[in-house]
Amino acid sequence: MTTRRALWGLIAVSTVLHLAWGAAIGPGNDEAYHYLFTVHRDWSYFDHPPMLAVVEALGVRLAGGTVSALSLRLGFIALFAGSTWLMARLTERFYGPKAGVLAAFALNVTAYHGLAASTFALPDGPLLFFWLLTLDRLAAALDAPAAKVGPWVQVGLAWGGALLSKYHAVFLPAGAVLYLLLDVRARAWLRRPGPYVAVALGVVLFTPVLWWNATHHWASFVFQGGRALGSLRFRPSSLALYFVGQIVYLCPWIWLRLVSLLVLRGRKLHEDAHDRFLVCQAAVPLVLFTAVASTREVLPHWTLVGFLSLFPMLGRFWAELWESRRPVLVRRLAWMASLPVLVGFLAVFEARTGLLQQGRPGGIGLLRAARDPTVDMIGWDQVADELKRRGLLDQPDTFLFTSMWYHSGHLAFATRGSSTPVLCYNPIDARSFAFWSRPRDWVGENGILVSVNNRMNEPNGYAGWFDRIEPLGAFEVMRGGAPVRRVRLFRCVRQTRPFPFDRLKPRGDLAGRREPEGPSRVR
């Protein structure tokens, strides 16, 4: 089999698996919430730039307008197929076609890229695609004649796409500058217009995000920046979790080899310009996130962009082994591929059956429902059905609300065929719900509080905002004959004053200042 056929075979098998996973399991916490990005079209959002919403909308368009977990994921599955091809292309440019196929294979058998970013509606999928596209176009531009600006225009467009996907893209020009400073022959590009054209074009593409933040009190930058800032006190526990997260998300055998290659090639940057280019792109985000992790906890997937440029070197390493120890390498690659496939199908099986959950008749009983990571993805259709059965949907002058943004996201996705608005009444963290309507819009209307998992005092927290609160009953969300979520319903009669769920904005009515204009309903 030729390397070209092997690559397309890899892409085909990978895509079929991701389509199967995407169709078999409901949306996670982030995905259900991200669905609302397609409902509230905007230049940017509180959590992320707008590429996430664009890719979701394209997936729904591909599905003929039908909104489902799979249709929201279609664009991300397609982008990962493109990311697989880009990884092979970038690696082939440096180390040959065989290394390219093996690097693409390695990307597919990691836990996070091969299962999550490749299937789910998360900003990491578009970031992965445009990150690799930027590296590929940058490598091509550095080899282009000095007088040509066209290749640098392509770099700017690719980098702009990465910026519109996730703020991590700011590391790409930093890695490029580091490479230009360290490589004597490439340093001349600092005196030529190409790199500056690329930066300028990327910033121009990013202006919608800048405009949105400027008109929303820099809320997204403040939120995301605050997550990366901590005290100066060294915290060894958070640093240990930082490395454990990387190991789990990349798989131990992939992580260990990537780190060893980073150390080995980092010591010999003078020997190979391609290695130098890739190591410089890895160094900036990895050094920065390691410094942050030493003072506060960071989410494991934040750091993974730093490893992306190391996969081509892994592809070359495996290509060399292929020549000398092919049977051994083939066996290793086979079990590497089998693990994420097995994990993926076990996750689907558990989500649909709850076989491992405690209390399930005939189950194994290894996990409490609260500890089962698949629980978030199931059961919200039961909540919507119960609301409909009780006649609580499509009532005039009535809205649904919860106290958590991800519960409100699930509720909105599950009731998407209804005209009833869904809010998040949390004065500290309502995420984008804080910008999709104004507090005063709901004064005089009735709210249906959907309280999840026995937050016993939760209704009392809203008593000062309504004339009265009436219990409507409770029910259990079931899976395989065992409860996974207890839901209590309350009718909150006539809201008397604006609830401050927009604390991230100027307080408007609550502070005697004019609120910014915005849509009057969250649908």
N, C-alpha and C positions, 0 to 999 in steps of 0.2 A: 504494500500500500504506500502511495506517495504521501509526503507530508501534507500536501494540500488536501487530499482526500481525508487524511486523518483529522485535520483541523475541522473540516466541514462536518465530519462524522461526530466529533466532539460537540460542536455547536448544536447539531441536530438532537443528539441524545440529551444533552443538558437542557435544551429548550422544552423537549417533551416532558422531562421530569419536573421542570418548574411549572409548566402548565398544569400538570397533574396535582402538584402540591397547592398551587394557587386556586384550583377549583375545589379542592377537598376540604379546605379549612376556612373558617370565618376570619374577619379582620381582627387584628390585634388592637391594643389600646391606641397606639399612635395612628394606625391606619384608619380606624373609624373616625378619629378626630380629623385626620388629613382629608377625608372625604369632603368635609365641609369647605375645604379650600376651593373645591370645584364649584360649590354653590355660591360662595362669596368671592367672585373674581376680583382681584386687586393687583396692584403693581408689586406688592410684596406682602409679607405676613409677619406676625409677631414672632413666630418661632424660626421661620426659614425664609429664604428668598423664594421667588415664584416658580422656579423650574419644576418643583414637585407637583404643583397644581397643573402645570402645562402637560406633564407626562400622564398624570391621571386622566385629564380631559381627553387626551389622544387615545388612551386605552378605552374609555367609554365610547368615543367616536368609532373606534374599530369594532366595538361590540354592537354597533347600530343604535347607540343611545341608551342601552340597557345598563343600569347601575347595579353591579354586584361586586362581591369581593374579587372575583376573577377579572372582571372588566377594569376595575381600578388598578389591577396589577399587570395588565397586558403590556402597557408601555414599558414598565420596569423589566419585565421578562425579555422584551425585545431589546432594550438597551443593554442588558447583560450579555446577550448574544453578540452585540456590537463590541462590548468590552472584551469579551473573549477573543474576538478577531483582532482588536487593537493591541492586546497584550502580545499576541503572536506576531503581529506586524512590527511592533516596536522591538521585540526581542530579535526577530529575524534581521532587522536592520543592523544590529550590533553583532550578533553571534551566529546567525545562520538559521535556516528554516526548521531544522530539527529542534534546536533550542527553543524556537518560537512556539512550536506545538506543545512542547513539554512545559514551558512557562504558562501557557494558556490552560493546560491541564491542571497545573498546580493551583492556579487561581480558582478553578472550579471545585477543587477538593478541600478548600478551607471551609471551616464551619460558617463564618459570617458571610463571606462573599458567595460561597457556593449554595447557601441555604437562604439567608435573610435578604441581603442587598440584591440578590438576583431574582427574588420572587416578590417580596413585599413592597408596599407603597411607602418607601422611605427615601429621604433625600440622599442617602448614601449611594443609591443606584445611579442617578444622574451624575453625582460627583465622581464616581468611579469611571464612568464613560468619558466625561469631559477632562478628567485628570489625565487619563491615558492618551486621549486625543491631543491634549496640550503637549505632553512629553514627546509624542510622535512627531508633531508638527515642529516643535522646538528643535528636535534632533535634525530634522530635514532642513530647517532654516539655517542652522549652524554650518551645514555642509554646502549651502547654496552660495553662488557668487555674491561678492560684497555689494554689487550694484543692485541686486534684486531685492525689492521690498515686498513683493507678492507673498513669498513664504512667511514673512513676519506678519502680514495681514491675517493669514491662516492661524498663526499662533495667537494673535489677539482675539480672533473669533472663538477659538477653542477655550482660551482662558476666560473670556467673558461668559461662555456657557458654564464653566466650572464655578465662577463667582455667583451666577444666578442659581446654582444648585445648592451650595453650602459655603459658609464663610471660610472654611478650611482652605479654599483656593488661594488665599493670600500667601500661602507658603510656596506656591509655585514660582513666582518671580524671585522670591528670596533664595530659593535653591538655585535658580538660574544665575543670579548675581554671584553667588558663592562659587559656582563653576567657572564663570567668566574671570573671576579674580584669581582662581587657582590654576587655570589653564593658560599658559603663555600664548599659545596660538589663537585661542578664542578671545583673549582679552581685547583684541583689536575691535571686536564688535561693540565695545563700550563707546567707541568714537564714531560709530556709524548710526544712521537713523533707524534701522530696522527694529532693534529692541524697543526703542522709545515709541515707535508707531504701534507695536504690539501692545505695550502697556496702555497707551492712550486709547486704543480701540477697546481693550478690555474694560477700562474704566467707563467709557461711554456706554457700553452695553450694561454696565452695572448701575447707571444713573437712575433707573426706575426704583431700585432698592434704596438708593440714597435719598431720592425724593420722598418715598413713602416714610422713611425714618425721620426725615426733616419735618414732615407734616404730622408725625405721630410721636413727637418728643423723644426721638431716638430710642424708642422702646425696645426694638429688636437688638440693637447694638448693646444697650445697657443690660438686657437680659442675658444674652449670650456671653458678653464680656464678663459679667458678674459670675458666671459659672466657672470661668477659668481663673478667677482671682481668689486668692486665699490669704491666710496669715503667713508670716515669715517663719512660723514655728515648724521645725522638721517633724514629719509624721511618718515613721517607718511603716505603720500599718497600711496607710493609703498607698505608699510606694509598692509594698508587697502585693496589694490587690491590683495595682496597675499592671504589674508583670503577669500575675495570674490571669487577668482578663485577656491580655494579649495571647497568652499560651492557649487558652480555651477557644478564643475566637478564630485563631489561625490554625489550630491543631498543633499539639506539641512537636511533632516531627517536622512540620513546615516551619514553625517559629524558630526552632533550634537551628535549623539549617540556614534560614535567612539571617539570623543574628551572627552565626559563625562566618557567613560570607561577608556581612557588613564589617566585622572586625578584621577579617583577613584582607579584604580588598581595601579597606580604609587605611591599612598600614602600607599599602603599595599603590597609592594614588598616582604616583609618578610613572607607573609602568603602562597604564592603559587609559586612554582618554574616555572610552565608553564606560569603564568602571567608574572613573572619576565623575562623569556626568550623572550616573545613577546614584552614587553614594552621596553626592551633594544634594540631590533631591530628597534623599531619605534623611539626611542629617538634621536639617532645620526643624521639621515637625517633631522628630523623635527627641531631639535635645530639649526643645521647648516643653513638650508634654511631659517628659520625664521630670523637668524642673517643677512644673505645676503639680505633678502627682506627688512630689516629695512634701508638699504642704497641704494638699487637700485631695479628696477623692475625685477622679475623673472617670467618665464612662469609657469602657474598654474600646468601643468602636471609634472613639475620637482619634486614637493614635494610628489606626490602620493605614491611613494614607501615607504615613511614613514608610511603610513596608512595601508599598506598591512598586516602587522603582527597583526593589531588590529581586523581584520575581524573574526578570530577565537573566540575572546572574544565576539564579537557581536553575532556570532552563538550560543554561550553558553547562552547569555542573552535572545535571542529569544527562545531557547529550554526550558528555565525555564518558560517563559511566556506561551509557548505552553501547559504546564502542568496545569497552573492556569487560563489562560484567552484565551483559544484556539479560540473561535469565533471572539473575538476582533482582535487577532493577524492575523488570516486568512484574515479578511477584509483589514487590513493594508497592508499585503503582496500583496494582489491582486491589490490594487491601486498603490502600489510601482512598481509592475511589468508592469502595463498598461502604465505608463507614458513614460519610454524609448521606448516602442514599438510604442506608438503614436507619439513621437517626431521623431523616425526613419522614419516612413512612411510619416509624414508631410514633413520632409526634402527631401525625395525622390520625393514626389508630387510637392513640390515647385521647386526643381531642374529641373524637367521635364516640368512643366507648367508655372512657374513664376506667379502664381495666386496672390501672395502678392506684386508683383513688380509694381511700378508706371509706367504708360504709357501703360500697357498691356490692349488691348481691352477686356472689360468684367472682368477685374481684380479688386482686392480689393484696391490696391494702397497704402499699408502700408509702403513699403520699396523702397528707391531708389536703383537702380541696384548696386551702389557702396557699399551699406550697406547690401546687401543680401549675407549671408555667403555661399549660394549654387552656386553663379555665377562662382566661381573659377573652379567648377567641370564640367562646360558645355561650349560648343561652339567652342572648339579648333578643332574639326573635321571639322567645317565650314571653319576655317582658312586654314586647310590642303587642303580642296576641292577647295578653291579659288586659292591657290598657284598652284595647279595642273591645274585648268582651264586656268590660265594665262600662263602656260608653264614654271613655275619657278622652278619646281622640276626636279631632275635628269639631270640638265645642267652640262656640264663638267667645271671643274675649278671654281665652284661656291659653296658658302656655305650660309646658313641662320644664322642670329644672331639677338638677342635682347639685351637689356641693363639690364635685370633682370634675375637672375638665375632660378626663378620659371617660368617665361614666356618661357625661353629657354627649360626648362624641359617639359612643356606642348607641345611646338612646336615639340620637338624631339619625344615625345610619339605619337602625332597626325600624324607625317610624318614617322613613323617607317617602313613603307613599301618602303620608298624611299631610294636612295643611297646618298642623299644630306646631308652633315654634318651640324650639328647645334652647334653654339658656343654661349657663353655669353661674350659680350664685355663690361665689367665693370671693371675699373682699381682698384676698392676698394674691391668689393665682388663678385667674380665670382664663389665662392664655388669650387666644384670639377672640374668644367670646366677649372680651372687654371692648373690642373694636367693631363688632358686628351689629351692635345696637347701642342705644343710650339708656341709662338707668330710668329716665323719666318716661320712656316709651311704654313702660309696663304698669305705671300707676293707674289704679282703677280696675285692673284686670285680675283674674283669678289664676293662681298657680297650682299645678299638681306636682308636689314634691315626690320624687322617686328616691327613696332612701335605701341604700345598699349595705347589706351585711351588718345589721343590728347596731347602727350608730344611734344608740338609745336616746341621747339628748339632742340629736340633730334638729328635730322639729322645733324644739324650744329656742334654738338659736335664731329662728326666723319669726318668732312670735311678735316682735316689735314692728314688723313690716307689713302685717296683714291684720284685718279686723278680727279674724279668728282662724284657727287651724283645726280641721276635722280629720280624724283617722278614717281611712277607707278600707283598711284591711291589709293583710300580708299574704305572701305566697312564696313558695320555694321554687327556684330554678333547678330542674332535675337533669341528670345525665346518667344513663344506665341504671336507673332506679335509685340513685343516691343524690342528695341535695348538694349543689355547688355554690349557690348564692341565695341569700334570703333578701327579699325585697318588701319594703313597707311603703304604702301609698298614703298620702295626706292631701286633702283639699285645703289650700290656703286661700281663704275668701277675701277678695278685694284688697289688692296691695295699696297701702295708704301713703307711702312715700318711696322715693327712689332707693333701691338697694345699691350700695357702693361697690358693684362688681367690676368697676373700671378704675380701681385704685392706681393702676399704672398710667392712667391719663390724668390731666388736670381734673379736679373733682367736679367741675361744672356746676350743676344746680346745688350740689351739696356744699360748695365753697363760695357760692354767690358769683361764679364766673360762667361765662358762656361756654357750653360744650361744643366741640367740633361737630360739624354736620356728619351724618352717617346714615346708613340704611336703618329703617325703623323696625325691621323685623328680621329675626333669624329663622330661616326656613330650613 
